[in-house]
Amino acid sequence: MRRIFDAIVIGSGAAAFSAADWLFKENITDIAVITENRLSGTSRNTGSDKQTYYKLSMDGFSQDSPYKMASDMFEGGSCDGEKMYLQAVNSSKCFLRLCNYGVNFPQDKFGGFPGYKTDHDNTVRATSIGPLTSKVMTEKLENVVLYENGTPLFNNRQVVEILKDGNKAVGVVALNTQTEEFEIFYARNVICATGAPACVYEKSVYPHSQHGMTGVLIQAGVRLCNFSQWQYGMASVDFRWNVSGSFMQVVPRFVSVDKNGNESEFLDEYFKDKKEMFGNVFLKGYQWPFSFERAELSSKVDFAVHNEIKKGRKVYLDFTRNPDGFSIGFLGDEAKEYLTKNNAFAETPVERLEKLNPKAIDVYRKQNIDLYTEKLRIAVCAQHNNGGVLTDNNYETDVKNLYVIGEAAGTFGLARPGGSALNDTQVGGLLCARHIKNKAFSGNDSFVQRDVYDKYKDFETDETVDYSYIKTKMSNSAAFLRKKEECEELLSEIDAILSDLTFKHKSLSAYFYDKDMLISAKALLETILGEMPLTGSRGGAIYTENDSVINENQYYRDYITVTDFGKVTFEKTKVVPVLNEPFEKYLKIN
């Protein structure tokens, strides 16, 4: 009989190490971390101008409460109010743990944590340590988990199957990508922290190393929640990085270049005058994700970029010189006040960026990209899946003992405050660890030993297999612009591939990656086609039928979308709870 862990955590990002540490703190120490590549993944490899962490206000003067924070997140629409309350009420505990581990969030001289305004929020709950917030979080948590707690880590293991006994998860099958052998890890609890299905899109800000394993979870029998709700925003594509916040607030030059090298500044075609254009570029910093509600405002910038690329042009941000006709006088009061407070007025966009946020320049410099002399090629890219796997308040799925946390979980709805995803990585780990602690372990679990070798023995190497074109089609037809007819055609194409999918590819690893991508893409298309004819355009996407935009039916903001193997239903959202019990009741309980 192979060893049985009390819990295994799949992944090596901020959510995975958070869960492993909370488990250890709850005295669940017979655990392990499994990852396909310790240094890959979104937490360690992505960011923005100043990557945001969203938390309860702790600046010493803002009036805030968990109920208020939860209500603000709930206002985004189509999300669970109870989960938003759990996110808020556990925010401070999780945030201060990171501070204690050495994540150096800015503090004032009295020890308060000042904040700033982020997208989809009007408070100052946002904080940051710069462009690499999640990377530093991951590294600090990893150090505690691996070296202080001594939790074992199994690297180079690609999980390809969730093992089940009835409707209970009992472990996983992993491909050792170095030996190409299959291994089984038995566990009483399985926590999946593997991020979004980044594999479904070609135009993506996710690192190339980020795949996700949503398809594996779908095959295990989970349902999905709000799976169609993605965030899309402008990002550099040669080096994948979000160009939000400061990158927009310094008002760079937008340039498209045709095949002959001819340049044009194209934004003028979309705005009535310079003042409107420059004002909306500045606001794009706060309002970086594409939004249907702002389609005639700052999100026009996304449209413009996308349309230029459709013409066969390449689109660039140019920080070396001002846009044609630029004048500080064309900026609105909010922009002038912001730049004045930050002493960020200068002759060129890159000089303004140097004053406003020099670390944003350094990110590209480390990739041998010099914003003082080079243009930055961009596109509108997939950036975050607000939805994902459906879980309960403990982050447990429909499959007993199988938990999904972080971006792989369907926590958010149509819109979320920027940085709330990083808070979610920490809170999700805490809640599932608490739930596992409160279970009674018999110590005599009967785990049937599986032999997976026969199941996967007939693999054939075939260098010609290539499904990358599916990702291109997903970016063209099922990203922030979604056409019913093209989605239907693409779904039929993927169904045909999956029905005749043979066990051959360039490598075993590539086979399982592409199978996961195809299953995830199929589920996304099924969700779009089952949901959006009723809900219409909303959140981060515009939906069309016969080239006509279907406007949002706001009735559905009070519902979450649930996808169960192609069947799409709507469930009424739970509102933010109001708890008004006397203190003595809780004193007696504790």
MARTIFI-414887 format. One record per atom (N, C-alpha, C, O): x, y, z. Coordinates in steps of 0.05 Angstrom, whole numbers, plus 5000, padded with zeros to 4 digits. Example, Ala and Ser with C-alpha at 12.3 -4.5 7.8 and 13.67 -1.06 7.14 Angstrom:
BEGIN
526448865156
524649105156
526449345156
528549345169
525749555142
527349795143
525850015157
526850235161
***
This chain:
BEGIN
501749765000
500050005000
501850255000
503650275016
501250434982
502750684981
501950865004
499850825017
503651055011
503151235032
500651405026
500151475003
499151465047
496751625044
497151885060
497551885084
497152115045
497452375058
494752465070
492652385059
494852625090
492352745100
491352955079
488852985076
493153085066
492353275044
494653305025
496953305033
493953345000
495953434980
494953684967
492553724963
496853864961
496154124949
497454114921
499854064919
495854174901
496954174873
497454464865
495554624865
499854524858
500554794850
502854904867
503454794888
504055124857
506355244872
506255544871
508355674869
503855654871
503455944871
502556044898
502755904918
501556294898
500756414923
498456264937
498456244962
496556154922
494356004934
495355744945
494555664967
496955594930
497855334938
499455344964
498955204983
501455524965
503155544989
501555665012
502155605035
499555825006
497855925028
496355695041
496255675065
495155525024
493655295035
495555105051
494755015073
497855055040
499754875054
500554985081
500754835100
500955245082
501755365108
499455365128
499855305151
497055435118
494755435137
494255155147
493555115171
494554945130
494154675139
496154615162
495454495182
498654685157
500754635178
500054775204
500354665225
499055025202
498255175226
495855045240
495555085264
494254905225
491954765237
492754485247
491054325253
495354425247
496454175256
495853945237
495853715245
495354005212
495153805191
497853805177
498253955158
499653635186
502453655178
503253425159
505353445146
501653215156
502353005138
501253075110
499252965101
502653265098
501653385073
503953395053
506253355060
503253455028
505353485007
504353684987
501953714983
506253814973
505653994951
506553854925
508753754924
504853854905
505453734879
505253954858
503354104858
507253974841
507254184821
508654084796
510553924797
507754184772
509054104747
511654254743
513454164729
511854494755
514254654753
514154864775
512555044774
515954834795
515855014818
516055304810
514855474824
517455374789
517955644782
516055754760
516355984751
514155594752
512255684732
509755794746
509755824770
507755854731
505155944742
504956244742
506856394740
502456334746
501756614744
502856784767
503857004763
502556674792
503356834815
506256924814
506957144822
507956744803
510756804804
511756954779
513957064779
510056974758
511057064733
509457294720
509957364697
507457394733
505857614721
505557844741
506157824765
504758074730
504258304746
503358534728
502458494706
503558774739
502659014724
504359244734
506659204743
503359484730
505059724738
505659714768
507859754776
503559674784
503959624813
501759424820
499459494827
502559174820
500558954823
499158984850
500459004871
496558984849
494859064872
494058824890
493458614880
494158884916
492958704936
490658854949
491059074959
488258734948
485858864958
485158754985
484958514989
484858935005
484458855032
482559045046
481859255035
481758975070
480259165087
481959405093
484359375098
480859645093
482359885097
483759875125
482459815145
486359935125
487859935150
489660175151
491960155161
488660405141
490360645140
489960815165
491361015168
488060745182
487660895207
485561115206
484861225227
484561175182
482561395181
480161325163
477961435167
480361135144
478161065127
476060905143
476760725158
473560975140
471460835153
470860585137
469960605114
471260355149
470860105134
469959885153
470159915177
468959665142
468259435157
468059195138
467859235114
468258955149
467958725131
465258725116
465158655092
463158815129
460558825115
460659025092
459658965070
461959255096
462059455075
463859355052
463159385028
466059225058
467759115038
466358905022
466558894997
464958725036
463558505022
461358625005
460858524982
459958825014
457758944999
458859074973
457659054952
461159204975
462359324952
463159114931
462659154907
464258894940
464858674921
462358544909
462358474886
460358524926
457858394917
456458564896
455058464879
456858834897
455659014878
456558964849
455259054830
458758824846
459658764819
457658594803
457658604779
456058444817
453958294804
454658004800
456957934795
452557824802
452757544797
454957404813
456357234803
455157474838
456957324856
455557274883
453457384889
456757104898
455657004923
456357194946
458757234952
454357314958
454757504980
456057375004
457657515018
455457125010
456756995033
459756965028
461356995047
460456885004
463256864998
464757134999
466957145008
463357344990
464557604992
464957685021
466957815028
463157605038
463457665067
465857515079
467357615095
466057255071
468357095080
470957225070
472957225085
470957325045
473357455035
474157695052
476457745058
472057845060
472558095074
473258045104
475058165114
471757865117
472157835146
474757695152
475857725174
475857555133
478457425137
480857575125
483057485125
480157805113
482157965099
484558045117
486858005109
483958165139
486158275156
487958055166
490458095166
486857835175
488457615185
490357515164
492757465170
489357485140
491057385118
493157585110
495457515104
492357835109
494258045100
496558075120
498858095113
495858075146
497958115166
499757875168
502157905175
498757635161
500557405160
502757455139
505157395144
501957555116
503957615095
505957825104
508357805099
504958025119
506858235129
508758105149
511158165148
507857925166
509557785185
511657615171
513757565182
510957515147
512757345132
514757505115
516457395101
514557775116
516457935102
515658065077
517258185063
513058055070
512058205046
511758495055
510058555072
513458665045
513858935056
511859135044
512659315029
509359105051
507259295042
507859565055
508559575079
507459785040
508060055051
506460115076
504060055078
507860255095
506560345119
507260635124
509360735116
505360775138
506061045145
507661045171
508160835182
508361275181
510161295204
508861195230
510261145250
506161165229
504761065253
504160765251
503060645270
504860635229
504360355225
501860285210
501260055206
500460495201
498060445184
498960365156
501160405147
497060245141
497560165114
496060335094
493660285089
497360545082
495960715063
495060565039
496260355032
493060665025
492060525001
491460714979
491960954981
490460604957
489760754933
487360634919
486460424926
486360774900
484060694885
484860494863
486760544849
483360284861
483760084840
481360054823
479260184828
481559894801
479259874783
476859734797
477259564814
474559814788
472059714800
471759764829
470559604844
472859994839
472660054867
473160354871
474760474857
471760464890
472060754896
473260804923
473261034933
474260604937
475560634963
478560654959
479560674937
480060644981
482960634980
483860374994
485760385010
482560154989
483359895001
485759774987
487059594998
486459864964
488559744948
491359814960
491860034969
493059614959
495859664966
497659494948
496659334932
500259534949
502059404930
504959444940
505559634955
506659264933
509559304937
510959364911
513359374909
509359404889
510459454863
509459254843
507459124847
510859234820
509959054799
509958754806
508558604792
511458674826
511858394831
510558294857
511658124871
508358414865
507058344890
506558044894
507457934914
505357914874
504657634877
507157464877
507257254890
509257544862
511757394862
513057384890
513857174899
513157624902
514357634929
512557484949
513657344966
509957504947
508157344964
508857054962
509156914982
509056954937
509556674932
512156584945
512356374957
514256744941
516856684951
516956674981
518156494993
515656864994
515656875023
514056635035
514956505054
511756575023
510256345032
511656085027
511755905044
512956065004
514455824997
516655775017
517155545026
518055985025
520255955044
519255835070
520555665082
516855935079
515755825104
514855535101
515555365118
513555475079
512455205075
514655005072
514554795085
516555055055
518654855048
520854845069
521854625075
521655065080
524055075097
523455095127
524954985143
521355235134
520655255163
518855025171
519254895191
516754985155
514854765161
515954495152
515154295164
517654495132
518854235123
516954075106
517253825104
514954205093
513054055076
514453955051
515854115038
514153705044
515553595020
514153704995
511753744994
515853754974
514853844949
515753654927
518053584925
513853564911
514353384889
514253544863
512053614854
516553604852
516653774828
516453604803
516853364804
515953744780
515853604754
513753384753
514053184740
511453434766
509253244766
506753394754
505753584765
505953294731
503553404718
501153234725
500953004715
499253344740
496953184748
495053154725
494253344712
494352904719
492752844695
490052714702
488352684685
489752644728
487152524735
486752544765
488652524781
484252594773
483452584801
482352314807
480452224794
483552164826
482551904833
480251934852
480252094870
478151764847
475751784863
474951504872
475451304860
473651504895
472151264905
469351354908
468551494927
467651274890
464951384888
465151674882
466351754862
463951844899
464052134895
466052264914
465652494922
468052114922
470052214941
472852214928
473652004918
474252434929
476952444919
478752294938
478652334962
480552124927
482351964943
485251994935
487051864946
485752174915
488552214907
488652304878
486652384866
491052304867
491452394839
493452214825
495052084837
493152214798
495152094781
496852314769
495652504758
499452294771
501152504760
503252384741
504252164745
503752524719
505852454701
508452584710
508652824712
510452414715
513052524721
514252614694
515052444678
514552874690
515252974664
518252934658
519152984635
519852854678
522652794673
523052494665
524652434647
521552314678
521852034672
519751924653
519951714642
517552084649
515252014633
513951754645
512851594630
513951734671
512651514685
510251634701
510351874708
508251474705
505951564720
506251484750
507251274756
505351664767
505551624796
502851684809
501351844799
502351544830
499851584845
500451704872
502251614886
498951904879
499052034905
496351994918
494352114910
496151834939
493651794953
493452014975
495452094987
491052104979
490652315000
487752315009
485852254993
487352385034
484652415045
483352665035
480852695035
484952865027
483953115017
485753214995
488253184996
484553314974
486053424951
485253714947
482953784945
487253894947
486854174943
488054264917
490554234913
486454354898
487454434872
487754744872
485854884875
490254834867
490855114866
492455174841
494755274843
491355104818
492855104793
492155334774
492955324750
490655524783
490155764767
487955714746
486755504744
487555924730
485455924709
486355744686
488755684683
484455664669
485155524644
486355714624
485155764603
488755814630
490056004612
490555894585
490956044565
490555624583
491155494558
489155544536
489755474512
486755644541
484755664520
485055894501
483755904480
486756094508
486956324491
489856364480
491856304494
489956454455
492556534444
493456804454
495656844463
491657004453
492257274463
491757274493
489457284502
493957264507
493757214536
496057354550
498257364539
495557454574
497657574590
498857364609
500957414622
497657124610
498756914627
501456834616
501956834592
503356754633
505956654624
505556404607
503556254612
507356344589
507056104572
507155854589
506055644581
508255874613
508455634631
505855584645
505555374658
503855764643
501355734658
499355584640
498655684618
498355364649
496355214634
493655184649
491555224638
493855124675
491555054690
490854764687
492154624671
488854664701
488054384698
484954364702
483954174714
483554564692
480654564695
479454324681
477454214690
480554254658
479454014644
479653764660
477753604659
481753724675
482053494693
479853504714
478653294721
479253734725
477253764745
474453714734
472753584747
473953804709
471353754696
470953454693
468853344698
473053314684
472953024681
472452884708
471252664709
473253014730
472852894756
469952924766
469152794785
468353094752
465553124759
464753374773
462553394783
466553584773
465753834785
463853994767
463853944742
462354174778
460854374763
462454634762
464354674777
461654804744
463055064740
461155294748
458755264746
462355514757
460855744765
461855994750
464256054751
460056134737
460756384723
463256354705
464856524703
463356124691
465756054676
466256244653
468456274643
464056374643
464356554621
465456824629
466056994611
465556874655
466357144664
469357174666
470557094686
470557284646
473357334644
473957634644
472157794637
476357704652
477357984648
479257984625
480957804622
478958184608
480858224585
481858514587
480358694594
484358544580
485558814581
488058824564
489058624556
488959064559
491259104543
493759004558
494159044582
495458874542
497958764553
500058754532
499458744508
502558774540
504758734521
504858434514
504358264531
505558374489
505458094480
508157964475
508357724477
510158114469
512857994465
513957904493
515057694495
513558074512
513857994540
511158044553
510158264554
509857824563
507057844572
506957994599
507957894619
505558224598
505358384622
503058584619
502758694597
501458614640
499258804639
500159094636
501959174651
499059244618
499759534616
497459704627
496259864613
496959664653
494759804667
495960024683
498460074682
494260164699
495260354719
497060574707
496260724689
499460584718
501360804711
501960804681
502361024670
501960574668
502560574639
500560734623
501260854603
498060744632
496060914619
495961194630
495361384615
496461224655
496061484668
498161694659
497761934663
500361594647
502261784636
501561864607
503062014594
499361754596
498261814569
500461764548
501561964537
500961514542
502961454520
501661494493
499261544490
503261464473
502461484445
501661204435
503161014439
499261184424
498260924412
498860934382
497961114368
500360734372
501260734345
500660464332
501160254344
499560474308
499260224292
501160244268
501560454257
502260014261
504259994240
503359784220
502859554227
503159864194
502359664174
504759504164
506959534174
504259324145
506359144135
508659284122
510859174120
508159534113
510259684100
511759874119
513460024111
511059854145
512360014165
511260294169
512360454182
508960344156
507660614159
506260634185
504660454193
506760844200
505560884226
503061064225
502861244208
501261024243
498961204246
498061204275
497960994288
497261444285
496061464311
493061454306
491861644295
491761244315
489061174306
486861244326
484561234319
487561324351
485461364371
483561594363
481261604372
484661794348
482962024340
480361934326
478362074327
480461704312
478161604297
475861514316
473661494307
476461474341
474461364359
473361564379
471361504393
474661794382
473761994402
473162254387
474362314367
471362414399
470462654385
472562874385
472663044367
474262884406
476263084407
478562994425
478462784437
480763154425
483163074440
482663054470
483662874483
480963234481
480463234509
479162974518
479962854538
477162884502
475862634508
477762404506
477762214522
479362404485
481262184480
483362164502
483661944514
484762384508
486862364529
485662314556
486862174573
483262414562
481962364587
481362074591
481661964613
480461944570
479761654572
482161474573
482161264585
484361564560
486861414562
487761414591
488561214602
487661654604
488461674632
486661494649
487661344666
484061514645
482161354661
482561054657
481860894675
483660984634
484160704629
485960584650
485860344655
487660744663
489260644685
487660534708
488260324718
485460684716
483660584736
481860364725
481060184740
481060394700
478960234688
480160044667
479060014646
482359924674
483959774655
482359534642
482559504618
480959364658
479559144644
477459254625
476159454631
477159114603
474959184584
472259144599
471958954613
470459334594
467859314608
465659394588
465859594574
463659224586
461359294569
460059554577
459259704560
459959614603
458759854612
460260104604
459160324601
462860074598
464560304590
465260284560
467260404552
463660134545
464360094517
464460354502
465960374482
462960564510
463060824496
464861024511
464861254504
466260924531
468061094546
470960994544
471960974522
472160924567
474960844565
475460584551
477560534540
473360414550
473760154536
473760184506
474259994492
473160424496
473560484468
476460434460
477060364437
478360484478
481160444473
481660154465
483160094447
480459964480
480759684474
479759614446
481059474431
477359724440
476159684413
478159774392
478559634372
479160014396
480960124376
483359954371
484159904348
484659864393
486959694390
486259434376
487659344358
484059314384
483159064372
482659094342
483458924325
481259314335
480559354307
483059394289
483159304267
485059534300
487459574284
488859304279
489959264257
488859134299
490158874296
488658704276
489858564260
485958724276
484358584256
485058664227
484658514209
485958914224
486659004198
489358894189
490358964167
490658734205
493258634198
495558804207
497858764199
494959004224
497059184234
498059084261
496758934275
500359184269
501459144296
501059404311
501459624301
500259384336
499659614353
501759634375
502459434388
502559884380
504759934399
503960164418
502360344410
505060154442
505160384460
507860504456
509860374457
507860774452
510360914449
510661114472
509161314474
512561064490
512961244513
515061454508
515561624524
516261444484
518561624479
517761904471
519262094475
515261934462
514262204455
511262224459
509862024461
510362464461
507462514467
505762444443
506662464420
503262374448
501362344425
501062614410
501462824422
500362594386
499962834369
497863014382
495662934388
498663274386
496763464397
496463454427
494763594438
498163294441
497963274470
498563534484
500463674478
496863594504
497263824522
496163754549
494063624551
497663834570
496663794597
493863914601
492263814616
493364124586
490764264588
488464084578
486164144586
489063884562
486963704553
486163494574
484163354570
487763474595
487063274616
484963384634
484863624639
483263204645
481263294664
482363354691
484763314696
480663454708
481563544735
482663304751
484663344765
481463074748
482362834763
485262764755
486862704772
485762764729
488362704719
490462904728
492662834736
489763164726
491663374734
492263354764
494563374772
490263304780
490663274809
492463034815
494263054832
491962814801
493462574806
496462614799
498162544815
496962724776
499762764767
501062974785
503462964790
499563184793
500763384811
501563274838
503763324847
499763114850
500362994876
502762814875
504262794894
503162694852
505462504849
507862634836
509762504829
507762904833
509963054821
510862914795
513262874790
508862844778
509462684754
509062834728
508762704707
509163094728
509163244703
511963234691
513963294705
512163174665
514663174651
514063194621
511763184613
516163224605
515863274577
514763034561
513163074543
515662794568
514862564552
513562354570
513862364595
512062164559
510761954575
512761794592
512161734615
515061724581
516861564596
518061724619
518661604640
518461974615
519462144638
517262174659
517862184683
514762194651
512562194670
512461934685
511961924709
512861714670
512861444683
515161414703
514861294724
517361524696
519761514714
519061654740
519961564761
517661874739
516962024763
514761874778
514761874803
512761764764
510461644776
511061374787
510161304809
512461204771
512860924779
515260804765
514960654746
517660864774
520060774760
520360474760
521660364742
519060334779
519260044779
517859924755
518659704746
515960064744
514559964720
516459954696
516359784679
518260154695
520360154674
522359934678
523259804659
523059884703
524959674710
524059394701
525759234693
521459344703
520459084695
521259024667
522158804661
520859214649
521559174621
524559174616
525659034599
525959344631
528859354628
530159084634
532058994621
529058944654
530058674660
529458474638
530658254638
527658534620
527158364597
528458474572
527858394550
530358654576
531958784554
530058944535
530558954511
528059064547
526359244533
526559524545
526059554569
527459714530
528059984540
525860174532
525660254508
524160254551
521860424544
522760704537
521160864526
525260774542
526361034534
526861054504
527061264492
527160814492
527960814463
526160634446
526160654422
524660444459
523260244443
520160264447
519260344469
518760194426
515860174428
515159894440
516759714439
512759874451
511859634465
509459524450
507259654450
509759294438
507459174423
505359064442
506058934461
502859124436
500659054455
498358924440
498258924415
496558804455
494058694445
492058684468
492958714491
489558634462
487558594483
487658304490
487058134473
488358234515
488957964523
487257864546
486158024562
486857604547
485557474570
487457514594
489857474593
486257594617
487857664640
487057524666
488757464682
484457464669
483557334694
480857214690
479057334677
480456974700
477856844700
476456904727
477256794747
474457074726
472957124751
471356884760
470856854784
470656714741
469256464748
471156234750
473556274753
470055994749
471755754752
470055524763
467755494756
471355364780
469955124791
468055214813
468855384830
465655104813
463755164834
464555034860
465054794861
464655194882
465355094908
463355204929
461955394923
463355084952
461755184974
463455384990
465555474981
462455465013
463855675029
466455575041
468055735050
466955315040
469455205049
471355145026
473555045029
470455225002
471955174977
472054874970
473854784955
470154724980
469854444972
468054424948
466054564947
468654254929
467154214905
464854014909
464453924931
463453954888
461353744889
462553474895
461253294904
465153434889
466553194895
467653214923
469253394929
466753044941
467553064969
470553044972
471952884959
471653204990
474553214996
476253334974
478753324975
475053434953
476453574931
475853874934
473653964931
477954024939
477754314943
479054454919
481054364908
477954684912
479254854891
479355134901
477355254910
481755254901
482255524911
483755684891
484655584870
483955944897
485356124878
483756174853
481356144853
485156244831
483656314807
482256084794
480456124778
482955834801
481555604790
478655584801
476955454789
478155714824
475455714836
473755934825
474756154818
471155884823
469256084814
468356264836
466056234846
469956454844
469356624867
467956874860
466156964875
468657004837
467657274831
465557264808
465057054796
464457494803
462357514783
463057694759
465157654747
461357884753
461658054729
464058234732
465458294712
464558334755
466858514759
467758484788
466258414806
470358534792
471458504818
473558734822
474858814802
473958834846
476059034850
478758914843
479358684850
480459074830
483058984824
484558914849
484559054869
485858684849
487358584872
485858404891
486958274908
483158384886
481658204903
482357914899
481957744917
483457844875
484357574870
486657494888
486757254896
488457674895
490657604913
489657564941
490657384955
487657714950
486457664976
485157394976
485257244995
483857324953
482457064951
484456824954
483756624965
486856854943
488856634945
489456574974
489856344981
489356774991
490056735019
487656645036
487856465052
485356765030
482956685045
482056405038
481256255056
482156335012
481356065004
482955855018
481955645026
485655895019
487355705033
486655675062
486655455073
485955895075
485255895104
482655735108
482455565126
480655785091
477955665096
477955365090
476755215105
479355275069
479354985065
481054845086
480454625094
483154975096
484854855117
483154825143
483354615156
481655025149
479855015173
477854785170
477454635189
476754755147
474754545142
475954265145
474854085157
478354235134
479753975135
480453915164
480253685173
481254115179
481954075208
479553965223
479953795241
477254055217
474853975232
473753705224
471753625235
474953575205
474153305197
475353105216
477453145228
473952885219
475052675236
476452475218
475252345201
479052445222
480652255207
480651985222
481551975245
479751775209
479651525223
482451395225
483051245243
484151455205
486851335205
486751055193
488850935190
484350955187
484150685176
482750685148
481250505141
483250895133
481950925108
482750695089
485050605089
480750585075
481350365056
481550485028
479550545015
483950515019
484450624992
485250394973
487150254978
483550364953
484150144934
486450224916
486350434903
488550064916
490950124900
490250104870
489049914861
490950304855
490350314826
492950264810
495150334818
492550134788
494750104769
494050264744
492250184728
495450484740
494750664718
496450604693
495950724672
498350424695
500250394673
498850274649
499350354626
497050074653
495649964630
493850164616
493550154592
492750344632
490850534621
492250724601
490950814582
494750784606
496150974589
498450854573
500350994566
498250594568
500650454556
500850484526
502950444515
498650564512
498650564483
499350824470
498550874447
500751004484
501351264473
503251234448
505051074448
502651404428
504351414404
505451694401
503951884404
507951714394
509151974388
508452054360
508851904341
507452304357
506752404330
507352704330
505852864342
509452784316
510353054316
508453244301
508753484302
506553134286
504753294269
502353404284
500953584275
501753294308
499353374323
499653654333
501653724346
497753824327
497854104335
495054224337
493654244317
494254294361
491654414365
491854714372
489854824382
494054834367
494455124375
492455304360
491855524370
491555224337
489755394322
487055424337
485655624332
486455244354
483955264370
484255514389
482255654393
486555554400
486955784417
486656044402
485556244412
487656054377
487356284360
484356344355
483556574357
482856134349
480056174344
478556254370
476656414368
479356154392
478156244417
478556534423
476756674431
481056634417
481556924421
479957094401
479157314408
479556994377
478057144357
475057144361
473757344355
473956924372
471056894373
469856874401
467456914404
471456824421
470256764448
471756914470
471956814492
472957144463
474257304484
472557544491
470157504498
473557784490
471858014498
469758084477
467858224483
470157984452
468058004431
467157724425
468857554416
464657664429
463657394426
461357384406
459257504410
461757234384
459757214363
458456944365
459756734364
455756944367
454356694371
454956494349
455556264355
454856584324
455256394302
458056274302
458356034297
460056434308
462756334309
463256144333
464655954331
461956214355
462256034379
460955764373
462055564381
458655764360
457255514354
459055344335
459255104339
460155474315
461855324296
464355214310
465154984305
465555374327
467955284341
467255054361
468854864364
464955074374
464254864392
463854594377
464754384387
462654604354
462254364338
465054254330
465354004330
466854424323
469554334315
470954204338
472253994335
470754314362
472054194385
470753934393
472153734400
468053924391
466653664397
467653444378
468053224387
468053514353
468953314334
471853224341
472452984338
473553404349
476253324356
476253144381
477552934381
474653214401
474653054426
473352774421
474152584434
471452764403
470152504398
472052314384
471652064385
474052414371
475952244356
478852294366
480752244351
479152374391
481752434401
483352174406
482552004422
485552144392
487251914394
489451964414
490252194418
490551744425
492551774446
495351804433
497051624435
495652024420
498252084408
498752384406
496852544404
501252454408
501952744407
505052754406
506352554403
506053004407
508953044407
510252914432
512452814430
508752924454
509752804479
507352744496
505152844491
507752574517
505552514536
504552774549
502152824551
506452944557
505753194570
504053364552
501953474560
504853394527
503353564507
500553454503
498653604500
500353184502
497753064499
495853144521
493553234516
496753124546
494953194568
494353494570
492153564578
496353654563
495853944562
493654014542
491754164548
493953904518
491953974497
489253854503
487153974496
489153614514
486553504522
485153674542
482753724540
486753774562
485653954582
484654214569
482454314576
486154314550
485454564536
482754524521
481054694522
482554304507
480154254491
477654224508
475554324502
477954074530
475654044549
474854304561
472454364564
476854474569
476354734581
475054924561
473155064567
476054924536
474955094515
472055014509
470355194505
471554764508
468854664503
466954754525
464754854519
467754734550
466154824572
465655124571
463455224577
467655284563
467355574561
465355644539
463555814543
465555514516
463655574494
460855484502
458955624495
460555264515
457955174524
456655374543
454255424542
458355484561
457355674580
456555934566
454356044572
458156034547
457456274532
454856244518
453056414519
454556014504
452155974487
449655904504
447455954495
450055804528
447855744545
446955984562
444656004571
448856164566
448256394584
447656654569
445556774575
449256724550
449257004539
446857064521
446157304519
445556864508
443056944494
440857044514
439057194505
441156974539
439257064560
440257314574
438757504578
442757314582
443857534597
444657764580
444657994589
445357714555
446357914537
449257984544
450557854560
450258194532
452958294537
453158394565
451358534575
455358324578
455658414606
458458364615
459958214603
459258484638
461858434649
464058514629
464058734620
465858324623
468058384606
467658294577
469658264563
465158254569
464858154542
462358274528
460358334541
462558294502
460258374485
459358134468
461058004456
456858084468
455657854455
453957944431
452258124434
454457824408
452857904384
451557654372
452557434373
449257704360
447857514343
447257644317
446057864316
448057524295
447757634268
448857924267
447658104255
451157954279
452658214280
451158434295
451958664293
449058364310
447658554327
448358514356
448258284366
449058724370
449758704398
447258654415
445258794412
447458444431
445258384450
445858524476
447858454490
444258714484
444758874508
444158704533
442758504532
445258794555
445058644580
442158644591
440758844590
441358404600
438858374616
439758364645
440658164655
439358594659
440458614686
439058444707
440058414729
436858324699
435558134717
437457914726
437257824749
439257834709
441057614715
443457684733
445057514739
443657944740
445758014759
445257894787
447057884804
442857814792
442157684817
442457384817
441557244834
443757284796
444156994792
447056934785
448357094772
447956694794
450456594783
449856384762
447656264762
451656354744
451356154722
452755894730
455155904737
451355674728
452555414735
452555234710
450555204696
454855124704
455154954681
455854664691
457754624706
454254474682
454454194690
454554024665
452553944655
457053974655
457453814631
455653904608
454153744596
455754164603
454354274580
451654394586
450654564571
450454304608
447854414616
448254664633
449654664653
447054894624
447355144638
444855224652
442655234640
445055284678
442755374694
443655624710
445955694711
441655744722
442155984738
441155944766
438955844771
442856014786
442155994814
442156264827
443956424822
440056314843
439856574857
442256614875
443156434889
443356864874
445656924891
444756944920
442557024926
446556884938
446156934967
447157214973
449357294964
445557364988
446357634994
448457635016
448957435030
449757875020
451657905042
450257865069
448258005073
451057685086
449657635111
449957875131
452058005131
447857915146
447958115168
447757965194
445757845201
449957975209
450157825234
449958025257
451558205260
447857985273
447358185295
446658045321
444858125336
448257825327
447857675351
449257815374
451257955370
448357785399
449857905421
452557775425
452857535420
454457925434
457157835438
457257585456
458857405452
455557585477
455657375497
455157095484
456056895495
453557095463
453056835449
455656715439
456056475442
457356875427
459856775417
461856715439
463456525437
461656855461
463356805484
462756525495
464656385504
460256455495
459456195506
460355965487
461255755496
460256025461
461055825441
464055765444
464955535442
465655975448
468555945449
469555865477
471955825481
***
